[in-house]
Amino acid sequence: MTTISMKALLEAGVHFGHQTRRWNPKMSKYIFGARNNIHIIDLQKTVKELKHAYKFVRDLSSEGKKMLFVGTKKQAQEIIQQEAIRCGAYYVNQRWLGGTLTNFETIKKSIARLGELNRMKADGIYKVLSKKESARWEKERLRLERMLSGIKEMEQLPGVVYLIDPRYEATAVAEAKKMQIPVIAICDTDADPEVVDYPIPGNDDALRAIRLFTGIIADALVEGKELFTQKTEKEVTTEKGELVFEATIPEEELLREEPLGETSQENPESKESQEGEKS
């Protein structure tokens, strides 16, 4: 069971959207108001959608299904990798390779090539090659490792895709939709929530917000895996965990000049990268 409080959401800057002039009208139902020309996201709506996504991931994982994390924007890359590894999910945190989902058979050939190059290096074959040839193969190996390291164990398409910012990851969203793979996405106020199956309204630029959301989704996957293990071991269990929300701070706090603790768009952890995203 995972517990999250209003204070945690506020401190992570989850409620800060983009400038009002950059909004997508389809996000209007998730917007609480505006402050200093910045849209404020309704955290009650965020919690509601987060609970739906949590339950979906947990239930899917409890059936033995796999998950793919996607976050190629700079501030999401490290978090996506860390949380995916923690929960045993596949991940893409570098450039999305076209056809990763829609042309997976070709991607599998690249994965096989990476495996071949890794074996050649481990077996010392590089040493009997010329310097030029070994350097060429090593360059290829490093490129494939960088692009495929998070999916090199993926033998079939995932049961669900979780991603940060559906606008930034538009190709991944389109491929998942074509392959009828459900998509969970963190949607800021400039996004179209209708292009994904489980939109979670929230700040998709602040490091702490990305870490909070991704950690919760990873927890759901871990919990589902535990249930799957219990099923395979034929252990009877009736309890299922839920995402518990503790509303300890009134909604008026959403319109504070500054949030509790660190801000997101207004005072991000990585100011230079955040300002580029929000300009």
TITOR-930692 format. One record per residue (C-alpha): x, y, z. Coordinates in Angstrom, 3 decimals, m for minus. Example, Ala and Ser with C-alpha at 12.3 -4.5 7.8 and 13.67 -1.06 7.14 Angstrom:
2
+----------+----------+----------+
:        u :        v :        w :
+----------+----------+----------+
:   12.300 :   m4.500 :    7.800 :
:   13.670 :   m1.060 :    7.140 :
+----------+----------+----------+
END
This chain:
279
+----------+----------+----------+
:        u :        v :        w :
+----------+----------+----------+
:    0.000 :    0.000 :    0.000 :
:    1.382 :    3.405 :   m1.002 :
:    0.435 :    6.578 :    0.847 :
:    0.722 :   10.085 :   m0.547 :
:   m0.170 :   13.395 :    1.094 :
:   m1.215 :   16.788 :   m0.201 :
:    1.947 :   18.165 :    1.384 :
:    4.099 :   15.802 :   m0.691 :
:    2.341 :   16.890 :   m3.881 :
:    2.735 :   20.570 :   m3.038 :
:    6.381 :   20.250 :   m2.061 :
:    7.092 :   18.467 :   m5.336 :
:    5.435 :   21.316 :   m7.242 :
:    2.988 :   18.928 :   m8.894 :
:    0.323 :   21.653 :   m9.077 :
:    2.307 :   24.108 :  m11.212 :
:    1.282 :   24.055 :  m14.861 :
:    2.581 :   26.075 :  m17.788 :
:    1.930 :   29.712 :  m18.628 :
:   m1.750 :   30.321 :  m19.271 :
:   m1.098 :   31.309 :  m22.896 :
:    0.370 :   27.848 :  m23.567 :
:   m2.518 :   25.773 :  m22.290 :
:   m4.480 :   23.092 :  m24.082 :
:   m8.238 :   23.668 :  m23.557 :
:   m8.722 :   19.907 :  m23.239 :
:   m6.924 :   20.138 :  m19.878 :
:   m9.477 :   22.631 :  m18.526 :
:  m11.263 :   20.056 :  m16.356 :
:   m8.011 :   19.437 :  m14.490 :
:   m7.181 :   23.102 :  m13.856 :
:   m7.962 :   24.681 :  m10.480 :
:   m7.176 :   28.276 :  m11.449 :
:   m4.296 :   30.569 :  m12.331 :
:   m1.712 :   32.550 :  m10.396 :
:    0.670 :   35.075 :  m11.969 :
:   m0.233 :   33.775 :  m15.439 :
:    0.638 :   30.200 :  m14.447 :
:   m2.098 :   27.574 :  m14.466 :
:   m2.617 :   25.730 :  m11.192 :
:   m3.540 :   22.059 :  m11.494 :
:   m6.332 :   20.702 :   m9.300 :
:   m4.539 :   18.216 :   m7.063 :
:   m7.784 :   16.492 :   m6.120 :
:   m8.124 :   15.554 :   m9.799 :
:   m4.471 :   14.513 :   m9.863 :
:   m5.017 :   12.141 :   m6.938 :
:   m8.146 :   10.683 :   m8.549 :
:   m6.394 :    9.901 :  m11.831 :
:   m3.270 :    8.672 :  m10.047 :
:   m5.373 :    6.175 :   m8.104 :
:   m6.912 :    4.885 :  m11.335 :
:   m3.483 :    4.462 :  m12.914 :
:   m2.081 :    2.811 :   m9.787 :
:   m4.867 :    0.231 :   m9.697 :
:   m4.537 :   m0.478 :  m13.416 :
:   m0.777 :   m1.048 :  m13.191 :
:   m1.070 :   m3.179 :  m10.067 :
:   m3.789 :   m5.367 :  m11.570 :
:   m1.955 :   m5.745 :  m14.882 :
:    1.276 :   m6.631 :  m13.101 :
:   m0.577 :   m9.156 :  m10.938 :
:   m1.357 :  m11.008 :  m14.177 :
:    2.328 :  m11.226 :  m15.050 :
:    2.262 :   m8.454 :  m17.669 :
:    5.359 :   m6.313 :  m18.308 :
:    5.652 :   m2.527 :  m18.433 :
:    7.686 :   m0.013 :  m20.423 :
:    8.797 :    3.320 :  m18.900 :
:    9.535 :    6.146 :  m21.347 :
:   11.167 :    9.470 :  m20.517 :
:   13.642 :   10.913 :  m23.000 :
:   13.509 :   14.576 :  m21.949 :
:   16.656 :   15.510 :  m20.043 :
:   15.166 :   15.920 :  m16.570 :
:   13.346 :   12.577 :  m16.776 :
:   16.116 :   10.326 :  m18.094 :
:   17.866 :    9.360 :  m14.864 :
:   14.655 :    8.972 :  m12.849 :
:   13.057 :    6.779 :  m15.507 :
:   16.101 :    4.514 :  m15.547 :
:   16.397 :    4.276 :  m11.755 :
:   12.729 :    3.531 :  m11.099 :
:   12.397 :    1.109 :  m14.014 :
:   15.370 :   m0.883 :  m12.755 :
:   13.984 :   m0.809 :   m9.206 :
:   10.635 :   m2.293 :  m10.218 :
:   11.885 :   m4.527 :  m13.016 :
:   10.312 :   m2.612 :  m15.907 :
:   11.763 :   m2.027 :  m19.355 :
:   12.699 :    1.551 :  m20.164 :
:   13.645 :    3.990 :  m22.905 :
:   15.419 :    7.106 :  m21.645 :
:   17.423 :    8.060 :  m24.714 :
:   16.092 :    8.829 :  m28.176 :
:   12.972 :    6.846 :  m29.046 :
:   13.780 :    4.543 :  m31.942 :
:   11.025 :    4.642 :  m34.534 :
:    9.379 :    1.232 :  m34.707 :
:   10.233 :    0.230 :  m31.146 :
:    6.648 :   m0.988 :  m30.803 :
:    5.292 :   m1.053 :  m34.354 :
:    8.320 :   m2.783 :  m35.886 :
:    9.493 :   m4.777 :  m32.897 :
:   10.865 :   m7.664 :  m34.983 :
:   13.449 :   m5.301 :  m36.483 :
:   14.265 :   m3.901 :  m33.049 :
:   14.817 :   m7.461 :  m31.826 :
:   17.429 :   m7.916 :  m34.560 :
:   19.287 :   m4.881 :  m33.218 :
:   19.033 :   m6.338 :  m29.712 :
:   20.456 :   m9.622 :  m31.001 :
:   23.298 :   m7.721 :  m32.652 :
:   24.063 :   m6.005 :  m29.352 :
:   24.177 :   m9.387 :  m27.635 :
:   26.530 :  m10.691 :  m30.300 :
:   28.910 :   m7.741 :  m29.898 :
:   28.860 :   m8.082 :  m26.109 :
:   29.792 :  m11.761 :  m26.400 :
:   32.572 :  m10.984 :  m28.853 :
:   34.063 :   m8.453 :  m26.484 :
:   33.735 :  m10.774 :  m23.485 :
:   35.372 :  m13.638 :  m25.419 :
:   38.346 :  m11.474 :  m26.377 :
:   37.631 :  m11.533 :  m30.107 :
:   38.300 :   m7.790 :  m30.284 :
:   41.947 :   m8.511 :  m29.473 :
:   42.559 :  m10.459 :  m32.677 :
:   41.073 :   m7.740 :  m34.866 :
:   42.854 :   m4.746 :  m36.294 :
:   42.669 :   m1.545 :  m34.268 :
:   40.454 :    0.072 :  m36.868 :
:   38.011 :   m2.826 :  m37.022 :
:   37.801 :   m3.331 :  m33.250 :
:   37.233 :    0.425 :  m32.796 :
:   34.415 :    0.321 :  m35.362 :
:   32.710 :   m2.599 :  m33.639 :
:   33.116 :   m1.039 :  m30.216 :
:   31.559 :    2.182 :  m31.471 :
:   28.604 :    0.201 :  m32.782 :
:   28.311 :   m1.729 :  m29.516 :
:   28.310 :    1.435 :  m27.402 :
:   25.694 :    3.058 :  m29.630 :
:   23.401 :    0.042 :  m29.402 :
:   23.981 :   m0.262 :  m25.659 :
:   23.029 :    3.369 :  m25.138 :
:   19.858 :    3.093 :  m27.203 :
:   18.751 :   m0.430 :  m26.255 :
:   20.045 :   m1.076 :  m22.737 :
:   16.599 :   m0.612 :  m21.189 :
:   14.810 :   m2.978 :  m23.591 :
:   17.473 :   m5.578 :  m24.407 :
:   15.639 :   m8.137 :  m22.249 :
:   12.247 :   m7.324 :  m23.790 :
:   11.161 :  m10.399 :  m25.745 :
:    7.618 :   m9.252 :  m26.492 :
:    5.585 :   m6.060 :  m26.458 :
:    4.759 :   m4.612 :  m23.020 :
:    1.291 :   m4.687 :  m21.521 :
:    1.329 :   m0.966 :  m20.745 :
:    3.480 :    2.099 :  m21.410 :
:    4.118 :    4.791 :  m18.792 :
:    5.629 :    8.049 :  m19.999 :
:    6.425 :   11.627 :  m19.074 :
:    4.873 :   14.300 :  m21.327 :
:    2.818 :   12.856 :  m24.217 :
:    3.686 :   15.880 :  m26.376 :
:    7.410 :   15.219 :  m26.083 :
:    6.907 :   11.466 :  m26.527 :
:    4.371 :   11.789 :  m29.343 :
:    5.941 :    9.028 :  m31.442 :
:    5.854 :    6.558 :  m28.558 :
:    2.206 :    7.441 :  m27.898 :
:    1.285 :    6.966 :  m31.563 :
:    3.042 :    3.591 :  m31.748 :
:    1.417 :    2.348 :  m28.548 :
:   m1.992 :    3.426 :  m29.819 :
:   m1.431 :    1.630 :  m33.123 :
:   m0.467 :   m1.552 :  m31.262 :
:   m3.409 :   m1.140 :  m28.840 :
:   m1.113 :   m0.846 :  m25.825 :
:   m2.593 :    1.261 :  m22.981 :
:   m0.675 :    4.446 :  m22.166 :
:   m0.329 :    6.156 :  m18.784 :
:    1.091 :    9.672 :  m19.034 :
:    1.890 :   12.667 :  m16.874 :
:   m0.002 :   15.483 :  m18.604 :
:    0.884 :   19.111 :  m17.967 :
:   m1.501 :   21.936 :  m18.859 :
:   m0.224 :   22.094 :  m22.453 :
:   m0.959 :   18.421 :  m23.186 :
:   m3.882 :   16.668 :  m24.836 :
:   m5.108 :   14.144 :  m22.250 :
:   m7.334 :   12.439 :  m24.803 :
:   m4.428 :   10.842 :  m26.684 :
:   m3.614 :    8.576 :  m23.727 :
:   m5.663 :    6.056 :  m21.766 :
:   m4.723 :    7.124 :  m18.236 :
:   m3.802 :   10.828 :  m18.077 :
:   m2.383 :   12.018 :  m14.750 :
:   m2.571 :   15.836 :  m14.555 :
:    0.623 :   17.258 :  m13.116 :
:    3.890 :   19.071 :  m13.610 :
:    5.931 :   17.131 :  m16.158 :
:    9.081 :   19.262 :  m15.907 :
:   10.091 :   19.470 :  m12.236 :
:   12.464 :   16.738 :  m11.105 :
:   10.685 :   16.160 :   m7.804 :
:    7.293 :   15.851 :   m9.486 :
:    8.639 :   13.375 :  m12.038 :
:   10.318 :   11.373 :   m9.282 :
:    7.148 :   11.319 :   m7.176 :
:    4.882 :   10.156 :   m9.999 :
:    7.324 :    7.602 :  m11.363 :
:    8.038 :    6.194 :   m7.918 :
:    4.327 :    5.650 :   m7.284 :
:    3.826 :    3.874 :  m10.610 :
:    6.886 :    1.729 :   m9.874 :
:    5.412 :    0.849 :   m6.467 :
:    2.206 :   m0.303 :   m8.168 :
:    4.205 :   m2.558 :  m10.464 :
:    6.126 :   m4.048 :   m7.537 :
:    2.910 :   m4.687 :   m5.618 :
:    1.355 :   m6.387 :   m8.622 :
:    4.395 :   m8.621 :   m9.013 :
:    4.066 :   m9.709 :   m5.401 :
:    0.433 :  m10.640 :   m6.020 :
:    1.449 :  m12.552 :   m9.143 :
:    4.045 :  m14.477 :   m7.144 :
:    1.427 :  m15.352 :   m4.557 :
:   m0.892 :  m16.608 :   m7.287 :
:    1.775 :  m18.762 :   m8.872 :
:    2.615 :  m20.216 :   m5.486 :
:   m1.106 :  m20.894 :   m5.005 :
:   m1.250 :  m18.809 :   m1.862 :
:   m4.670 :  m17.375 :   m1.134 :
:   m4.801 :  m13.630 :   m0.597 :
:   m7.770 :  m11.298 :   m0.664 :
:   m6.130 :   m8.015 :    0.307 :
:   m5.079 :   m5.616 :   m2.384 :
:   m3.168 :   m2.442 :   m1.622 :
:   m4.424 :    0.950 :   m2.619 :
:   m2.937 :    4.365 :   m3.115 :
:   m3.981 :    6.216 :    0.046 :
:   m4.351 :    9.984 :   m0.082 :
:   m3.991 :   12.100 :    3.039 :
:   m5.534 :   15.540 :    2.528 :
:   m3.700 :   17.379 :    5.276 :
:   m3.519 :   20.786 :    3.588 :
:   m6.539 :   22.883 :    2.466 :
:   m7.056 :   23.663 :   m1.188 :
:   m6.344 :   27.349 :   m0.524 :
:   m2.674 :   26.404 :   m0.383 :
:   m2.812 :   25.827 :   m4.123 :
:   m2.897 :   29.585 :   m4.699 :
:    0.023 :   30.459 :   m2.427 :
:    2.654 :   32.789 :   m3.845 :
:    5.202 :   30.017 :   m3.208 :
:    4.580 :   26.311 :   m2.597 :
:    5.715 :   24.525 :    0.515 :
:    9.359 :   23.625 :    0.123 :
:   10.790 :   23.678 :   m3.361 :
:    8.823 :   24.982 :   m6.335 :
:    8.734 :   23.397 :   m9.732 :
:    8.349 :   25.706 :  m12.695 :
:    8.816 :   28.805 :  m10.532 :
:   11.870 :   27.500 :   m8.665 :
:   12.923 :   24.189 :  m10.266 :
:   15.683 :   21.887 :   m9.081 :
:   17.385 :   22.225 :  m12.429 :
:   16.661 :   25.874 :  m13.193 :
:   18.293 :   26.104 :  m16.579 :
:   16.658 :   22.982 :  m18.010 :
:   13.282 :   23.793 :  m16.437 :
:   13.216 :   27.394 :  m17.791 :
:   13.822 :   26.043 :  m21.275 :
:   10.818 :   23.759 :  m20.976 :
:    8.529 :   26.442 :  m19.542 :
:    9.446 :   29.385 :  m21.802 :
+----------+----------+----------+
END
